[in-house]
Amino acid sequence: MLREEPSGNLFALSQNAAMGWDPAELGRPDVLILSTQGGLRDAGGRPVALGYHTGHWEVGQLVEAAARELRSLGVTPFAGACTTRSGVIGVATCDKGLPAMMMALAGARHLPCVLVPGGVSLMPDEGEDAGRVQAVGARFAHDLITLEQAALELCRSCATPGGGCQFLGTAATSQVVAEASGLALTHSALAPSGQPIWSDMARRSAQALVEQRRRHLAVSDVVTPAAIRNAMTVHAAFGGSTNLVLHVPALAHAAGVPRPTVDEWVAINRRVPRLVDAMPNGPIGHSTARVFMAGGVPEVMLHLRDADLLDLDALTASGDRLGAALAAWERSERRRAVRRSLWERDGVDPDTVIMSPAAAAARGLTSTVCFPRGNLAPGGSVIKCTAIDGRVVDPDGVYRKTGPARVFVSERAAVAAIKEGRIRAGDVLVLAGRGPMGSGMEETYQITAALRHLPFGRDVAVITDARFSGVSTGACVGHVTPEGLAGGPIGRLVDGDVIRIVVDRVNLDGSVDLAGTAGGPLGPEEAARALADRRPRPDLAPDPDLPAETRVWAALQQLSGGTWGGCVYDAEAILGAIEAARPG
């Protein structure tokens, strides 16, 4: 099982066993029970089964990216169908559910709305976090851990039920963006889920909604262009997941404000330093709960305010202007209490978790994301450059990699190659044909998780037209456009091609190019000609199990601005394309 099953299957077994299921029963055939009530509990209220989940990064997850749009559409009608409603509170936590909820709330333009983030799970006293533990299969296959160690770590990895993961992945970053955009209350993102401080936040969120009603405020007063810029700024300061490059434009589109462009992302990331030391970025890698106790989003925003990087006139969920909300946080007893508690309970100085720009620079923290182009990504790509292992970065702050391509058209095959020792230090692993048209732009976490926790993994680069999990690290270039199935050059690569990747972590410039073949190096014009002369790979095809709803989503989002437009449904663009295609 450790050699063959995706990590999520193993992780789910450990969760079910922790909830009291007899481990001997867990290998029996599964029956899925969907619940909208957060799972199943026994008569005493004890959780006994996981609830309806909003999507994860597993092999064969062909609806995940589309699921955000579909779930937003599934939630949105309730805001309009309940005609007596006077406001909306959304409660959400995870990778797709929380962005979908943000979109649904932002789309309720004339109503007061507040989002309650579901918080985060706590770390175990002993054992691995929920990100590292998902590499147990690859480590076992390479004889780095025993079967007994794998079982123990899987059982230990989540100390508390509920909440998002303990690292700054897509779920946690989405909570951060929800607060930074004004949808959620000050110091609500990343709260320890289910703990008294989280329950208090939920109550205060309800009170904030009442206050918005009293002031005749609506969500359209909150989610403005200024709020979107603030969210992008805080994303950069946190070192957030690259998936928010999709979700923030989608939030803007739902709110009816201009979607940010790649150039705007680049400009903000060049201007804004990373200030947060959290998993998976490091250098120490604190848990998200520690980030919350160090002051969370408002503490980061204090540093950004002092650097004149925020629009302080933006409204927050409380109805106050951001400047006033931050001033209140700065002098609050709550701020003093949580920061003091972090020192007293964990022995951690909060100023080493959330740093000033000067302290962050001294610790070697680099800016968050870069958007490389090149003959393999003429439409662009994205890499979380702050998560590249510093040991493979040159002294001038530039990552340079030239190596042979090892090309795959399914994540399952790529992971098998890693586990079987067919991927070596120096290789460039290419996963092609897994963009929206190929697999629904799946999250390819299995590859990056396996590589991160293998000794040679930092010396392997990854290029794909799919996405990565927010907890992915390393030299991982994703969102390559055009995707392989849309005629993109990535779909014409073969084993042995020489790939050159350059990522400047200082100036946030980058390139991804074909630099040669097995026959020798190629100049820029020769490489362009070689790619143009090739036909797409014969094994390049949509996944045979790609659901119809994902195929429809892939086509419609392409008409609506594509990957860089947030993978949304833009009604005007879609209807315009249909009208233009009418005969006569």
N, C-alpha and C positions, 0 to 999 in steps of 0.2 A: 504493500500500500504506500509506504514512504517513497518508493521509487517511481510509482506510477500515478498516484492521485494528486490533483492540484491541492495547494496548501489550504484553501478554504474548506475543502471537505474534511481535512484533518482537524482544522480549527473548530469546525462545527461539532465534530464528535466530542472534542474536549469540553465545549460549552454544554452540550447535552448531558454529558457525564456529571459536570459540575452542578447541573440543575436537579440531579438525583436519579437520572435514568440508569438502569443496570447496564454497565459497559458491555456485558455479554449480549445484550439485546440490540446494540447499536449497529451491528452489521446486517440486520434484517432489511427487507425492502422498505423504502420510505413512502409515506403518503403525505402530500403537502396539504396543510390547512392554512388558508389565507384568513387573516384577521386584521381588521382596521383598529383594533383596540390595544395594540402594543403587545401582542403575544397572549399566551394562555397561562392562567394561574390556578392553583388549587383552591380548595374552599377557604383556606387560611390566608390567601393572597400571595402565596409563595410562587414565583415564576417557575413554570415547568416546561415551557417550550418557547423558542424564539418566535417573534412575530413577523409579520409581512415586512420584508426588507426592501430597501430602496436601491439596491444594486451594489455589486462589488466587482473586484478586478480578477475574475476567475477565467480560466481557459474555457472558451466556448460561450462567453457572455456576449451574445450578439445583439442584445437590445439595450445595453447599458447607456450609451450616449443618447440614443433616441428616448430612453426612459425618462430622462429629465424633462424633455419637452412633453411627452405623453402624460407624465404625472402632473405637470403644471396644468395641462389642459383638463386633467381629471379633477383637480382641486378647484380650479377657477370657477366652474359653473355654480358651486355652492355659494360663492360670494354674491352671485346675481340671483340665484334661485330663491334664497331666503329673503323675501321682500321686506320683512319686518326688521332685518338686521340694521344696526346703527354703527357697526364697526366689526373688525375682524382681527382675531388673534390666531397666529399660526404657530404651531409647535413642531419643530423638525430638528434633525440632528445630522444625518449622514450625507454621503457623497452626492447623491442625486436628489434625495428628498428635500434637503435644505435649499439648494439652488432652485428647485422647482417651487418650493413654498415662497421664496423671495420673489420669484417671477409672478406667482399668483397674487401675492399681496400688492406688489407694485402695479399690477394690472387692474386692481380695484381702485381706480384713480380717485374717485370722489369720496372714498370712505376713510375714516381713521383706521390705521392698522399698526399692529405691533407684532414682532416676531420674537418668540421665546426659543432661544437655542437650547438643544437638549443636553448640552454640556459634554463632559469627557469622562471616560473611565479612569480609575486610578491605577497606578503601577503596582505590581506585586512587591512585597517586601524583599523577596528573593526570586530571581528568575528573569526571563527575557520579556521585552515589550512585545506588543501585538504585531509590530512590523518585522523585527528580527526573527521571531518564532516561525514566520511563514517560510523561512529558508531551511527548515529542518529536513525537508526531503532532499534538497541538493547537498546539504552537508552530510547527511547519512549516506547518500550515493557515493560521495567522495571519501567515505570512511573518516570523517572529521568528528562525528558523534556516534554514540551507540544507540541502539533501539530504545534502551531504557532511558537515556538522556533525552531523546526526542519526545518520548511519552511524558516525561516529567515536565519539560519546558512547555509543552502544549497545555498541560493542566494548570501551570502556574501563571500563564501569561496575562490573564485579566484578573485583577484583584477585586474589581467591583462590577456588577452588571449595569447595563444602561450606559448611555452616553456614547460619544464618538471615540475614536482611537486616541492613544496616549501621545501620539506624535502629530506634528504639524503637517498632516496630509490634506486631502481635499475637503474632508468633513470639517476639520478644525479650521482650515483657511476660510471655508465658507461661513463659519460662525464669525470669524474675525471680520470678514467683509460685510456681513449683515449688520454688525455693530458699527463699523466705520461708515457705512452708508446711511446710518440713522434709523434703520428699520428696527434694531434691537436696542435695549437700554444700555446706558453706560455701565461697563464692567459686568456684562452678562455673558459674553462669549467665553467658552472654555471653562465654565464653572464645573466643579466636581458634581457629576450628575446624581440627582437624588439626595444629595446632602442638604442640610438645613440652609446653607447659603444659596443653593440652587432654588429651593422651594420659596425662599424669601424673594428671589428675583422674579419667579413666576407670579407671585402675588403683586409685586410692584409693577409688573408689566400690565396686569389687569387695571391697576390704578392709573397707569399712564394712558391707557386707552380712554378711560373715563375723562381724564384731563384733556386729551386731544379733542374729544367730543365737546367738552365745555368751551374750548377755544375755537371751535369750528375749524379745526385743522383736518387735512386729508393727507393720504400718503403721497399725493402729487406735490404737496408742499415740502415733503421730506426728500424723496428720491428725485433729485434735480441733477443737472450737469455738474454742479459743485459737489454734490454727494458722490457721484460716480468718480470724480477726480480724487476726492478724499479716500474713497475705497481703494483705488489703484495705488495711491501713495502709501497707505497702510499695508497693503499687500506686499509692496516692495520692501518696506521696513521690516516686515515679519520674515521675509524669505518664503513666501507662500507657494502653494501648489501651482504648477503650470496649467492645471485644468481651469483655474479661474480666468485664464485668457479666453476661455469659452463662456464661462458663466457670467462674468461682469458685463460683456456686451449684451448677453441675453437679458440680464436685469435691466439694463438701460433701454433695450427695445421694449420690454414689457411696460416700463414706466413712460414710454413715449418720448424719450429724450435721445439725442444723438449717441450712437454706439461709438465707443473709442476705437481708434485705428491702431494699427501696429506702430506707426510713427509716434503716436501718443504714448503707447506702452514703453517704447524705447526711450523717449524723452524723460518720462517719469523715473524709469529705472536708472538712467544716467545721473539724475539729480538726487535721488533718494538713497541714502545708505541703508544697508541691513543693520538692524539694531538688536535683533532677538537671537539668542542662542538656544535653539530648540531642536529636538529630533525632527527630521533626520539630518539636518544641516550641520549641527555642531558649531564650534569645535568640541564642546562638552556634550551637548545634546540633552537639554533638560526636557522633562515631560511637559505636556500642555497644561497640566494642573499646576505645575510650578510656575509656568508663565503667567497663569491667572493669579497666583499668589504674589508674584512679583509686581502685580498691578495691571497685567493684561493690556487690552487695547488702549484704555485711556492713558496708561503710563507711557506707552509708545507714542501716543499722540501728543503728550506733553513735550517730548523731545522734538517732535516734528513741528509743533507750534513754535517752539523757541527758535527753530531753524527757518521759520516763515515758509513752511511747506504745505500748510493746510488752509482751506477756506473756512474761516471761523464763523462766517455768517450762516452756514448751512444749519438747518434745523435737525434736531435729534428726536428720538422717540418720545422723550419726556415733554416735548414741546419747546424746550429751551434751545437757544443758539449754541452751536458747538463751543464757541469761546467761553460762554458762561458755564456750560457743562464741565469743561475741562478745569476752569477755575474752581468750581465747586469740588471736583475730584481732588485737586491738588491740596486743598486744605481739609479734606474729609477725614474723620476718624476711621472710616472703612479702609481707606488707603493705608493709613498707619498700621491698622490692625493686621491686614493680610500680609503686608511686607514684613512686619515683625514676626508673625507666625511662621513664615517661610524660614527665617533665620533660626527661630527657637526650635522648630520641629525637625527641620532638615539640615540645619547648619549651613544654609546657602544664602549668600549675600544677594539680595534681589537685584542689585546693580550689576551683578555678573550674569544675570539672566536677560534683563532688559537694560541696554547700555546707552550711554550718550554717544553721539557720533564720534567724538574723539576716542572714547574707550573702545568702541567697536572697531575703529580703524587700527588701534594699537593691538587688538586681539586678532587682526587679520580677516575680519568679516568683509566679504565682497558683495557687490550688488547682485540682485536676485536673478533676473532673466535676461537672456539675449536671444536675438532672432536671426540666426545665420541664413544666408542665401548661398547660391552657387549653382553649378550646372546640374546638381542633383536635387536642388530645392529652389528652382527659379521663382516660385511663388512664396517662398519663405519657409521657416521651420522655427521651433522654439527649443531652448535648452535652459534648465535651471543651472546656470553656470556657477552659482554659489555652492552647489552640491557636488561639484567635481572634486575628487580626492586631491588635496593639495600636493600630495607626493608625486603626482604626474603632471603638475603644472610647472612651467619654466619660471626661473627667477623674475622675469619681467611680467609675470601675471598672465601669460598666454599659454593655453593648452594647445599643443600641436600633436597631431596623431596622423601617421600614414601607415596603412596596413592592408592586408588582403581581405576582401569581402568574403563572408560566409553567409550565403543568401538563403532565406527561408520564406515560405508563404503561409505558415501557420505558427502560432506561438507554441503549440504543443510540440511540433517538430523541433523548434529552437530550444525549448527547455530540455527535451530528450537529448539533444546534442550536447548541452552543457553537462547534464548528469552523466552522460556516457563518455565524457572526456574528449569530445571531438571539437570543442572550442578551446583555444589556447591563448596565452598572453600574446598580445600584438594583433589579434584578429579584430576586424570590424564586423560585428553581427548585424546583418541587414534583415529586417522583417518587412516585406513588401506586400502590397495588396490587402492591407488591413485598415484602410481608411474607411470613411463612411460607406462607400459603395461596396467595399470588400467584406467587412465584418461589423459594420456599424461603428467603426472607429473605437474598437475595444481598448480597454486599459491593459497594458502588457506588463503587469507587475511581476508575474512569475519569472520573467527573464532577469529583470533588474534585482529582484530579491535574491535569486540564486547567485548572481555575479557579485553582489555586494559582500556576501558572507563566505566567498571562496577566496583563497589566498591570491589567486591571479586575477580576480575579477576587476580590480581597478585598472588593469592594463588591457581591458577589452572595451571598445566603444560600441554603442548601439545606435542604429539609424532606423526610423520607421515612419510610415504614414499613419500609424495608429497613435494612441495617447499613452501616457505613463500614469501610474498612481502618484498621488501627492507625496508618498513616502519613498518614491524612487530616488536613487542617487547615482552619481557617476556621470560619465560622459555620454549622456543619453539624449539624442536629438530626435524629437518627435514632431507630430503635426506637419510632416513634410508635404508640401504642396507644389504642383498638383499631385494627388494621390496616384498610385500605380495604375489603378483601373480607370482613371481619367486621362491616361496617356502620359503620366508623369515619368520622368527619367528613372526614378527609383524602381519602376517595374521592368527596367531593361538591364538591370545589373545581373551579373553571373558570378559564380564562385571564381576567385582568383583576381577579379578586378581590384585595382589599387585605389583605395579611398583616402582622401586627405581631408582632415577636419582641423580647422583653426578656430579657437574661441578666445577672444581677448576679454578677460574678466575685468579689466580696468576700464577700457573704453567701450565695452559692450558691442563689439563688432565680431562677426564670425562668418565662416564660409564652410560649405560642405560640397566637395567636388570629386568627380572621377578624375584621377591623376595618372592612370595607367591601366594596363591590362596584364595578363600573365605573360604577354610577349614583350613588355617593357614599358617605360614611362611615356606619357603623352603630354604635349603642350596644350594650352587652353583651346586653341582652334581644333587640334586633332581630337581632343576629348569631346568637344561639342559635335564634331562630325561623326565620331564613333557612336555616340548616343543617338544621333539623328538617323544613322543608317541601320540601327538595330530594330528588330521587332520586339514587342512585349514578350516576356517570358511565356512559354507555352503552358506553364502551370499556374499562370496568373488568372484567377477567376473569383467571382463572388463565392463566399463560403456556401457550400451546398445546403447548410441548415439556416441560412440567413432568413429570418422571419419576414413576412410580407410587410408588416408595419415598419420594420427597420428599412426595408428597401424604399418604401414611400417616403419615410423621413429623410433618407439620404438624398433623394431626388429633390424634395421640396426645400431642404436647407441649402442645397447648392444654388437654387434660384433665389434664395433669400440672403445671400452674402457669404455663404459657405462657412468654413472653419473660422476665419478671422472675423466673420460677422456674428459669431456666437452659436452657429448651428440652430437657428431659430426658424419658425414659420413666420415669414413676412407676408401678410395677406395681400398687400398692395402689389408686391413684386410677383407673387404667385399668380394672382388674377391677371396682372399685366402680361405675363408670359403666356397664359392660356388665351387671352384675347388676341395677342400677336400671332398665335398659331392657328387662329380660325381661318378657314379657307375664304378666299375672296375678300 
